[in-house]
Amino acid sequence: MSDSVVLPDFQVTSNIAPGIDLKAEINRLRADKNAIILAHYYQDYEIQDIADFVGDSLDLSRKAAETDADVIVFCGVRFMAEVAKIVNPTRTVLLPDGDAGCSLEEACGPQEFQAWREAHPDHISLTYINCSAQVKALSDIIVTSSNAEAIINQLPKDQPILFAPDRHLGHFLNKKTGRDMVLWPGSCIVHEEFSEDLLLQLKAEHKQAQVAAHPECPDTILELADYIGSTRGILNFVATDPGQEFIIATEPHIIHQMQKDNPEKTFIAAPGVSEARDVDACPCTNCPYMALNTMEKLYQAMKNDGPRIELDEDLRLRALKPIERMLEMSPKGTAAASQAAE
């Protein structure tokens, strides 16, 4: 667990009174504590539906910075809640499950990252937002999957670049920009799960369907995609494209919002490799970290004011600097920067 997550002094009990109306209790606590509930697209449907705002990581952080609520309940993963605290230090930020991490964050520890930077002293560090506050504080510019290409293109062609922690996104950006960035060898366990063979079968069965994929997917999946983009980009694509059937190669809980916004269209979750081995296998394209947040834990977090995010002020200010640089370099000012990655 990151040092930035501070659990309350008491133990959060798993016991909830039988028959309790969780939605009613969450709504009561939201009003009593002047709280706002923010949820990522990859959260459980019930959490998405009870949230005040559903979005991607930076959308949610910007919403947190704008709110006049006293308490921000961030239903996502730890690095997202940290960003909310970094950009809005005066608010209480709660995370329903303090263990809701991220495979990309875990693949890039701050000590290893600092050593990597020191081994490449002439390189500038572009770091994907899916990392810890400690790694952000060691970075030059934070990027998202929607603004990374534009930010890279603003850097001198002869400027060596380090890109961490997602190697698939970095490889995609190298191809898009013609750069040769040095890539950290991390990856998202969800986006690596998609099966090329099953996706080809699905395309053959649904010949009119278009494939929309997140750039955290490996090349073998991206080569089969009709559209590659961030979560916000994928949502915009399926909403504006005249097609009626789409195969979605990212965490499948995003389909809930697609169906709500486009009820006349059909959305199919891209299958994972586990399904190729066993048709009855678990849906391993579901993010196990996002799944740690539940309605029960959301209720308990609001009731007990924890787990909460606390950051050392020196760390917060150092982590804020590369985020501010990202916003300054994003196309059309900060508006474009709101199209964040997972």
PAGU-158118 format. One line per field, with one value per residue (C-alpha): y, z, x. Coordinates in pm, whole numbers, always signed. Example, Ala and Ser with C-alpha at 12.3 -4.5 7.8 and 13.67 -1.06 7.14 Angstrom:
// PAGU-158118
v <- [-450,-106]
w <- [+780,+714]
u <- [+1230,+1367]
// end
This chain:
// PAGU-158118
v <- [+0,+348,+565,+830,+629,+696,+458,+586,+483,+245,-75,-47,-324,-546,-592,-401,-416,-668,-513,-173,+35,+119,+371,+558,+560,+678,+956,+1056,+1069,+1261,+1531,+1529,+1559,+1782,+1509,+1448,+1096,+1065,+735,+607,+439,+109,+97,-134,-23,+51,+283,+458,+515,+660,+888,+1262,+1247,+963,+1017,+925,+994,+1357,+1448,+1333,+1516,+1841,+1790,+1744,+2067,+2259,+2126,+2314,+1985,+1927,+1559,+1394,+1020,+889,+558,+454,+350,+504,+707,+880,+974,+1099,+1328,+1465,+1545,+1692,+1939,+2007,+1983,+2152,+1878,+1546,+1272,+923,+598,+317,+55,+163,-140,-35,+3,-37,-284,+3,+188,-129,-198,+134,+190,+533,+405,+205,+495,+739,+504,+477,+854,+883,+628,+859,+1208,+1371,+1242,+1426,+1213,+1190,+983,+839,+952,+588,+610,+699,+1049,+966,+882,+1193,+1399,+1254,+1327,+1627,+1609,+1394,+1283,+1102,+877,+1159,+1440,+1251,+1269,+1646,+1703,+1486,+1681,+2005,+1874,+1927,+1639,+1580,+1569,+1214,+1099,+845,+711,+517,+301,+148,-2,-64,+298,+409,+185,+318,+676,+600,+483,+784,+1045,+884,+908,+647,+697,+469,+268,+139,-231,-203,-301,-308,-656,-587,-466,-748,-999,-951,-1247,-1181,-1514,-1463,-1104,-1225,-1479,-1211,-981,-1266,-1323,-950,-829,-481,-422,-175,-235,+43,-19,+158,+215,+21,-290,-482,-424,-747,-601,-245,-372,-506,-182,+70,+332,+367,+618,+699,+605,+945,+914,+571,+704,+994,+760,+520,+813,+996,+711,+609,+242,+43,-232,-200,-436,-267,-357,-190,-260,-366,-162,+137,-28,+73,+439,+358,+177,+460,+723,+517,+272,+206,+69,-270,-304,-624,-670,-798,-1146,-1235,-1515,-1696,-1737,-1900,-2168,-2203,-2065,-2063,-1869,-1551,-1227,-1145,-828,-682,-474,-652,-328,-132,-421,-375,-76,-188,-20,-159,-9,+319,+339,+252,+503,+780,+671,+634,+906,+658,+530,+880,+1021,+1235,+1365,+1527,+1888,+1879,+1564,+1716,+2030,+1831,+1606,+1908,+2066,+1805,+1797,+2174,+2145,+1891,+2127,+2411,+2197,+2033,+2137,+2423,+2486,+2282,+2182,+1916,+1791,+1678,+1381,+1170,+813,+539]
w <- [+0,-84,+203,+82,+199,+567,+735,+1032,+1381,+1418,+1223,+944,+1015,+742,+934,+795,+953,+775,+547,+529,+224,+102,-160,+92,+351,+98,-13,+349,+424,+103,+217,+583,+501,+194,-5,-377,-521,-827,-1017,-1297,-1604,-1490,-1165,-1090,-1251,-916,-820,-1158,-1119,-767,-846,-894,-1186,-1395,-1601,-1670,-1435,-1518,-1583,-1229,-1082,-1249,-1119,-772,-803,-899,-631,-323,-143,+186,+112,-217,-236,-522,-660,-869,-793,-568,-820,-933,-578,-525,-827,-683,-360,-546,-739,-452,-117,+99,+54,+233,-27,+50,-137,-57,-59,+29,-156,-489,-672,-1035,-1208,-1388,-1062,-899,-1194,-1145,-795,-712,-620,-941,-1140,-988,-1073,-1429,-1457,-1321,-1580,-1855,-1741,-2081,-2116,-2028,-1842,-1980,-1735,-1787,-1524,-1413,-1153,-787,-650,-568,-933,-1051,-822,-1001,-1349,-1582,-1752,-1681,-1985,-2062,-2353,-2519,-2492,-2498,-2875,-2887,-2593,-2746,-3072,-2883,-2766,-2982,-3224,-3083,-2720,-2580,-2390,-2122,-2115,-1822,-1706,-1994,-2271,-2503,-2489,-2530,-2835,-2986,-2931,-3083,-3400,-3405,-3347,-3512,-3183,-3021,-2657,-2402,-2253,-1901,-1924,-1746,-1869,-1768,-1668,-1807,-2152,-2191,-2136,-2470,-2709,-3069,-3186,-3018,-3139,-3496,-3446,-3308,-3603,-3841,-3660,-3653,-3991,-3954,-3608,-3555,-3297,-3055,-2845,-2575,-2659,-2346,-2553,-2721,-3090,-3191,-3068,-3189,-3541,-3548,-3426,-3631,-3361,-3093,-2813,-2445,-2254,-2330,-2693,-2727,-2578,-2825,-3115,-3054,-2999,-3321,-3559,-3776,-3712,-3501,-3362,-3175,-3016,-2716,-2622,-2286,-1937,-2009,-1738,-1972,-2183,-1915,-2007,-2379,-2350,-2145,-2397,-2712,-2639,-3008,-3061,-2975,-2776,-2736,-2489,-2652,-2515,-2303,-2331,-2032,-2234,-2513,-2266,-2082,-2198,-1838,-1714,-1513,-1714,-1663,-1868,-1560,-1358,-1023,-860,-965,-842,-487,-449,-366,-254,+97,+110,-36,+246,+511,+378,+398,+742,+887,+692,+574,+409,+313,+100,+274,+107,+253,+133,-16,-210,-321,-456,-641,-793,-886,-1098,-1383,-1379,-1425,-1709,-1878,-1857,-2001,-2297,-2370,-2698,-2671,-2309,-2024,-2202,-2409,-2103,-1954,-2192,-1959,-1959,-1720]
u <- [+0,+127,+246,+4,-298,-367,-607,-810,-699,-992,-1048,-1303,-1549,-1684,-2008,-2304,-2648,-2872,-3128,-2960,-3050,-2701,-2816,-3029,-2750,-2490,-2724,-2783,-2410,-2346,-2588,-2479,-2107,-2135,-1963,-1924,-1888,-1663,-1646,-1425,-1574,-1423,-1619,-1911,-2238,-2405,-2123,-2134,-2507,-2488,-2192,-2229,-1987,-1843,-1531,-1171,-883,-806,-1170,-1236,-937,-1041,-1393,-1246,-1051,-1365,-1598,-1708,-1776,-1598,-1539,-1440,-1510,-1300,-1425,-1130,-775,-514,-314,-636,-728,-374,-403,-728,-543,-245,-460,-699,-516,-780,-1041,-1073,-1020,-1152,-1082,-1329,-1053,-699,-560,-712,-383,-277,-46,+128,+188,+318,+550,+731,+864,+1010,+1358,+1390,+1250,+1499,+1787,+1656,+1649,+2002,+2121,+1986,+2089,+2035,+1677,+1357,+1102,+748,+548,+202,-48,-90,+187,+235,+270,+632,+707,+522,+744,+1051,+913,+939,+598,+292,+94,-230,-313,-506,-250,+83,+130,+73,+308,+582,+556,+628,+965,+1277,+1334,+1682,+1562,+1604,+1293,+1218,+862,+716,+550,+345,+557,+263,+145,+507,+554,+231,+350,+691,+518,+284,+555,+858,+1050,+1270,+1174,+1336,+1050,+995,+894,+556,+212,-154,-266,-613,-511,-257,-537,-714,-691,-590,-735,-1071,-1089,-1035,-1315,-1542,-1471,-1556,-1887,-1972,-1851,-2002,-1862,-1581,-1309,-1219,-907,-711,-340,-239,-322,-39,+36,-139,-469,-411,-342,-699,-856,-1052,-1003,-733,-779,-823,-1136,-1287,-1178,-1341,-1665,-1665,-1587,-1876,-2114,-2027,-1949,-2246,-2177,-2423,-2202,-1872,-1622,-1459,-1100,-1066,-1203,-1563,-1738,-1707,-1980,-2233,-2192,-2190,-2522,-2675,-2563,-2629,-2913,-2971,-2619,-2467,-2146,-1946,-1662,-1344,-1262,-960,-707,-860,-1179,-976,-867,-1200,-1534,-1651,-1347,-1382,-1400,-1031,-1057,-1229,-980,-930,-813,-1119,-1334,-1203,-1435,-1789,-2109,-2046,-1696,-1823,-2076,-1818,-1566,-1824,-1939,-1587,-1401,-1141,-935,-827,-548,-288,+28,+335,+322,+672,+582,+253,+419,+686,+419,+207,+480,+483,+101,+91,+342,+118,-178,+29,+139,-197,-363,-615,-522,-660,-981,-804,-625,-953,-946,-737,-631,-719]
// end
